[in-house]
């Protein structure tokens, strides 16, 4: 609705065209991860407030950089690296499928569990994406098994 998908696509294209190395920010990784955690808390505590939108979007940017920084530690472990390489095939499907499913999962969490404390809201904030990613990967694997040609088409041959 706000065009942020197009913005992130354009930023990604620019980074790709300019050969920008996002891992160049690793030297600031610890501080960025700390800032992200603070933004995450602020985002959670200000849900529903009119000023939450820019906090949430800033959190996405800091979260992306934090995840890139943390991947450094993952690739140092061969077993974890193997799992993440296997999961990489699902990444586009999860990206394309997550938003509508996330909305549904969040509504269900609020309907059935009605979080009332900050801790419960924060737990839901972490639980919802975990559920969405797990469900998305499960659906992708079922589609890939039952309808492999269709799956290749919808993920652009990835």
C-alpha positions, -999 to +999 in steps of 0.1 A: +000+000+000+029+024+006+052+012-021+079+000+003+081-033-017+092-012-047+116+008-026+133-023-012+134-038-047+150-006-061+175-005-032+184-041-038+188-035-075+210-005-068+232-025-044+235-052-071+244-028-099+269-009-078+285-040-064+280-027-029+292-052-003+266-052+025+291-072+046+312-041+047+290-030+075+301-059+097+326-037+115+296-020+130+276-052+134+276-053+172+263-018+176+238-022+148+225-053+165+221-035+198+203-006+181+181-031+163+171-047+196+162-012+210+142-004+179+125-038+182+114-031+217+102+004+207+083-011+178+066-036+200+057-011+227+043+015+202+021-008+182-011+010+173+004+044+178+005+069+149+043+072+152+049+034+150+052+032+112+086+049+109+099+030+139+088-003+123+103+005+089+136+016+105+136-017+124+133-036+092+165-019+078+185-024+110+171-060+112+184-068+077+218-055+085+219-074+118+209-106+101+236-101+075+261-096+104+249-127+122+252-149+091+289-146+096+287-168+127+264-193+109+286-200+080+314-209+104+295-240+114+293-266+086+261-282+097+243-248+100+257-238+066+243-269+050+209-263+064+208-227+053+220-236+018+191-261+017+167-235+029+179-209+004+158-226-023+126-216-003+136-180+002+117-164-027+086-184-019+087-174+017+093-138+006+064-138-018+040-157+005+048-143+040+029-110+041-007-123+036+000-153+059+016-131+085-015-109+087-037-140+092-014-155+118-012-122+138-050-119+138-053-155+150-028-149+177-047-119+189-080-136+186-072-168+204-045-157+229-054-120+234-020-109+246-024-083+273+011-078+288+041-064+271+058-098+274+029-116+257+029-090+229+066-094+224+063-132+225+036-130+198+059-106+178+085-134+177+061-163+174+042-150+144+071-148+120+084-182+132+051-198+125+048-180+091+083-191+080+076-227+091+042-229+074+056-212+042+085-237+040+061-266+046+038-254+018+067-249-005+080-284+001+045-299-005+041-279-037+076-289-048+068-325-042+033-326-057+035-299-084+072-294-092+066-277-126+041-253-111+064-246-082+093-237-105+070-214-124+058-195-093+093-190-079+107-180-113+128-211-118+148-205-086 
